[in-house]
Amino acid sequence: MKDLQEVFNDLQEVKKEMKEIRKEYRDALSHNSEYADLIEQINDLKEEKKQHEMVAQRDMGSRWEQLEDLKVEEKSLKEMISDISLTNLMKGETVEVRDAYDSLYEPSYTVSFKKTR
């Protein structure tokens, strides 16, 4: 089995190749006038859509504000679930929860690396 550094290096090479291919793709699209026209139409429609959304949000008033508050609370609760589950995992305890229908949920952990210097 490869060691961590070898796999990381392979990942960096794959990312580099993907970046080059995406650049070629964007260049190919930039030379297509029909594509540019479509992008302009899409942007106009997005602006119109945004205006309709803002009118609907304004019409909903406090109900829309409640949704925004609930989004913040949801984020906070998700962070709390993550913290509690990691703490329990480190203690060697079983980490699982059940919903109202008695369905079992187990955590899914991922590891990612970010550049430090």
ChimeraX commands (.cxc) that place a marker at each C-alpha (Angstrom):
marker #1 position 0.00,0.00,0.00 radius 0.5
marker #1 position 1.22,3.51,-0.80 radius 0.5
marker #1 position 2.10,5.81,2.04 radius 0.5
marker #1 position 0.25,9.04,2.76 radius 0.5
marker #1 position 2.77,11.30,1.01 radius 0.5
marker #1 position 2.72,9.24,-2.20 radius 0.5
marker #1 position -1.08,9.34,-2.38 radius 0.5
marker #1 position -1.04,13.08,-1.65 radius 0.5
marker #1 position 1.47,13.64,-4.46 radius 0.5
marker #1 position -0.70,11.59,-6.85 radius 0.5
marker #1 position -3.71,13.69,-5.85 radius 0.5
marker #1 position -1.80,16.90,-6.54 radius 0.5
marker #1 position -0.88,15.64,-10.03 radius 0.5
marker #1 position -4.49,14.71,-10.79 radius 0.5
marker #1 position -5.69,18.14,-9.62 radius 0.5
marker #1 position -3.07,19.84,-11.82 radius 0.5
marker #1 position -4.17,17.87,-14.89 radius 0.5
marker #1 position -7.83,18.61,-14.17 radius 0.5
marker #1 position -7.04,22.32,-13.89 radius 0.5
marker #1 position -5.30,22.29,-17.28 radius 0.5
marker #1 position -8.21,20.49,-18.96 radius 0.5
marker #1 position -10.74,22.89,-17.42 radius 0.5
marker #1 position -8.72,25.83,-18.74 radius 0.5
marker #1 position -8.76,24.32,-22.25 radius 0.5
marker #1 position -12.52,23.80,-21.92 radius 0.5
marker #1 position -13.12,27.43,-20.86 radius 0.5
marker #1 position -10.94,28.62,-23.76 radius 0.5
marker #1 position -12.95,26.53,-26.22 radius 0.5
marker #1 position -16.21,27.96,-24.88 radius 0.5
marker #1 position -14.93,31.54,-24.95 radius 0.5
marker #1 position -14.48,31.30,-28.73 radius 0.5
marker #1 position -18.11,30.26,-29.26 radius 0.5
marker #1 position -20.37,33.28,-29.88 radius 0.5
marker #1 position -23.61,31.31,-29.39 radius 0.5
marker #1 position -22.38,30.25,-25.97 radius 0.5
marker #1 position -21.64,33.87,-25.04 radius 0.5
marker #1 position -25.18,34.86,-26.10 radius 0.5
marker #1 position -26.64,32.08,-23.97 radius 0.5
marker #1 position -24.61,33.19,-20.97 radius 0.5
marker #1 position -25.94,36.72,-21.37 radius 0.5
marker #1 position -29.53,35.44,-21.56 radius 0.5
marker #1 position -28.96,33.27,-18.49 radius 0.5
marker #1 position -27.60,36.22,-16.53 radius 0.5
marker #1 position -30.63,38.33,-17.48 radius 0.5
marker #1 position -32.97,35.55,-16.38 radius 0.5
marker #1 position -31.05,35.12,-13.11 radius 0.5
marker #1 position -31.52,38.82,-12.37 radius 0.5
marker #1 position -35.25,38.58,-13.12 radius 0.5
marker #1 position -35.52,35.47,-10.93 radius 0.5
marker #1 position -33.74,37.28,-8.08 radius 0.5
marker #1 position -36.22,40.15,-8.31 radius 0.5
marker #1 position -39.17,37.75,-8.06 radius 0.5
marker #1 position -37.55,36.02,-5.08 radius 0.5
marker #1 position -37.03,39.32,-3.28 radius 0.5
marker #1 position -40.68,40.28,-3.80 radius 0.5
marker #1 position -41.81,36.91,-2.43 radius 0.5
marker #1 position -39.47,37.26,0.58 radius 0.5
marker #1 position -40.76,40.75,1.28 radius 0.5
marker #1 position -44.37,39.52,1.02 radius 0.5
marker #1 position -43.65,36.71,3.49 radius 0.5
marker #1 position -42.31,39.21,6.04 radius 0.5
marker #1 position -41.66,37.71,9.45 radius 0.5
marker #1 position -42.11,34.18,8.18 radius 0.5
marker #1 position -39.08,34.66,5.90 radius 0.5
marker #1 position -37.09,36.11,8.79 radius 0.5
marker #1 position -38.00,33.02,10.81 radius 0.5
marker #1 position -36.56,30.82,8.06 radius 0.5
marker #1 position -33.30,32.79,8.15 radius 0.5
marker #1 position -33.12,32.37,11.93 radius 0.5
marker #1 position -33.76,28.64,11.58 radius 0.5
marker #1 position -30.88,28.35,9.10 radius 0.5
marker #1 position -28.52,29.82,11.69 radius 0.5
marker #1 position -29.87,27.48,14.36 radius 0.5
marker #1 position -29.49,24.49,12.01 radius 0.5
marker #1 position -25.83,25.33,11.41 radius 0.5
marker #1 position -25.21,25.64,15.14 radius 0.5
marker #1 position -26.90,22.31,15.88 radius 0.5
marker #1 position -24.90,20.56,13.16 radius 0.5
marker #1 position -21.67,21.85,14.67 radius 0.5
marker #1 position -22.82,20.66,18.09 radius 0.5
marker #1 position -23.66,17.19,16.71 radius 0.5
marker #1 position -20.20,17.02,15.14 radius 0.5
marker #1 position -18.47,18.07,18.36 radius 0.5
marker #1 position -20.45,15.64,20.52 radius 0.5
marker #1 position -19.97,12.72,18.13 radius 0.5
marker #1 position -16.22,13.28,17.88 radius 0.5
marker #1 position -15.96,13.54,21.67 radius 0.5
marker #1 position -17.90,10.30,22.11 radius 0.5
marker #1 position -15.81,8.58,19.44 radius 0.5
marker #1 position -12.60,9.62,21.20 radius 0.5
marker #1 position -13.99,8.19,24.45 radius 0.5
marker #1 position -14.57,4.87,22.65 radius 0.5
marker #1 position -18.35,5.12,22.92 radius 0.5
marker #1 position -20.77,4.02,20.20 radius 0.5
marker #1 position -21.84,6.97,18.07 radius 0.5
marker #1 position -25.30,6.60,16.56 radius 0.5
marker #1 position -28.70,8.29,16.58 radius 0.5
marker #1 position -32.23,7.31,15.61 radius 0.5
marker #1 position -34.93,9.39,13.96 radius 0.5
marker #1 position -38.67,9.47,14.66 radius 0.5
marker #1 position -39.13,6.36,12.46 radius 0.5
marker #1 position -36.47,4.41,14.37 radius 0.5
marker #1 position -34.03,4.57,11.46 radius 0.5
marker #1 position -30.44,4.24,12.60 radius 0.5
marker #1 position -27.85,6.87,11.62 radius 0.5
marker #1 position -24.12,6.46,12.02 radius 0.5
marker #1 position -21.59,9.26,11.54 radius 0.5
marker #1 position -19.54,9.64,8.41 radius 0.5
marker #1 position -16.14,11.26,8.91 radius 0.5
marker #1 position -13.89,12.74,6.27 radius 0.5
marker #1 position -10.34,14.01,6.45 radius 0.5
marker #1 position -9.09,16.88,4.37 radius 0.5
marker #1 position -5.85,18.76,4.31 radius 0.5
marker #1 position -5.44,22.49,3.89 radius 0.5
marker #1 position -2.29,24.40,3.14 radius 0.5
marker #1 position -0.72,25.95,6.25 radius 0.5
marker #1 position 2.09,28.03,4.70 radius 0.5
marker link #1:1,2 radius 0.2
marker link #1:2,3 radius 0.2
marker link #1:3,4 radius 0.2
marker link #1:4,5 radius 0.2
marker link #1:5,6 radius 0.2
marker link #1:6,7 radius 0.2
marker link #1:7,8 radius 0.2
marker link #1:8,9 radius 0.2
marker link #1:9,10 radius 0.2
marker link #1:10,11 radius 0.2
marker link #1:11,12 radius 0.2
marker link #1:12,13 radius 0.2
marker link #1:13,14 radius 0.2
marker link #1:14,15 radius 0.2
marker link #1:15,16 radius 0.2
marker link #1:16,17 radius 0.2
marker link #1:17,18 radius 0.2
marker link #1:18,19 radius 0.2
marker link #1:19,20 radius 0.2
marker link #1:20,21 radius 0.2
marker link #1:21,22 radius 0.2
marker link #1:22,23 radius 0.2
marker link #1:23,24 radius 0.2
marker link #1:24,25 radius 0.2
marker link #1:25,26 radius 0.2
marker link #1:26,27 radius 0.2
marker link #1:27,28 radius 0.2
marker link #1:28,29 radius 0.2
marker link #1:29,30 radius 0.2
marker link #1:30,31 radius 0.2
marker link #1:31,32 radius 0.2
marker link #1:32,33 radius 0.2
marker link #1:33,34 radius 0.2
marker link #1:34,35 radius 0.2
marker link #1:35,36 radius 0.2
marker link #1:36,37 radius 0.2
marker link #1:37,38 radius 0.2
marker link #1:38,39 radius 0.2
marker link #1:39,40 radius 0.2
marker link #1:40,41 radius 0.2
marker link #1:41,42 radius 0.2
marker link #1:42,43 radius 0.2
marker link #1:43,44 radius 0.2
marker link #1:44,45 radius 0.2
marker link #1:45,46 radius 0.2
marker link #1:46,47 radius 0.2
marker link #1:47,48 radius 0.2
marker link #1:48,49 radius 0.2
marker link #1:49,50 radius 0.2
marker link #1:50,51 radius 0.2
marker link #1:51,52 radius 0.2
marker link #1:52,53 radius 0.2
marker link #1:53,54 radius 0.2
marker link #1:54,55 radius 0.2
marker link #1:55,56 radius 0.2
marker link #1:56,57 radius 0.2
marker link #1:57,58 radius 0.2
marker link #1:58,59 radius 0.2
marker link #1:59,60 radius 0.2
marker link #1:60,61 radius 0.2
marker link #1:61,62 radius 0.2
marker link #1:62,63 radius 0.2
marker link #1:63,64 radius 0.2
marker link #1:64,65 radius 0.2
marker link #1:65,66 radius 0.2
marker link #1:66,67 radius 0.2
marker link #1:67,68 radius 0.2
marker link #1:68,69 radius 0.2
marker link #1:69,70 radius 0.2
marker link #1:70,71 radius 0.2
marker link #1:71,72 radius 0.2
marker link #1:72,73 radius 0.2
marker link #1:73,74 radius 0.2
marker link #1:74,75 radius 0.2
marker link #1:75,76 radius 0.2
marker link #1:76,77 radius 0.2
marker link #1:77,78 radius 0.2
marker link #1:78,79 radius 0.2
marker link #1:79,80 radius 0.2
marker link #1:80,81 radius 0.2
marker link #1:81,82 radius 0.2
marker link #1:82,83 radius 0.2
marker link #1:83,84 radius 0.2
marker link #1:84,85 radius 0.2
marker link #1:85,86 radius 0.2
marker link #1:86,87 radius 0.2
marker link #1:87,88 radius 0.2
marker link #1:88,89 radius 0.2
marker link #1:89,90 radius 0.2
marker link #1:90,91 radius 0.2
marker link #1:91,92 radius 0.2
marker link #1:92,93 radius 0.2
marker link #1:93,94 radius 0.2
marker link #1:94,95 radius 0.2
marker link #1:95,96 radius 0.2
marker link #1:96,97 radius 0.2
marker link #1:97,98 radius 0.2
marker link #1:98,99 radius 0.2
marker link #1:99,100 radius 0.2
marker link #1:100,101 radius 0.2
marker link #1:101,102 radius 0.2
marker link #1:102,103 radius 0.2
marker link #1:103,104 radius 0.2
marker link #1:104,105 radius 0.2
marker link #1:105,106 radius 0.2
marker link #1:106,107 radius 0.2
marker link #1:107,108 radius 0.2
marker link #1:108,109 radius 0.2
marker link #1:109,110 radius 0.2
marker link #1:110,111 radius 0.2
marker link #1:111,112 radius 0.2
marker link #1:112,113 radius 0.2
marker link #1:113,114 radius 0.2
marker link #1:114,115 radius 0.2
marker link #1:115,116 radius 0.2
marker link #1:116,117 radius 0.2
view
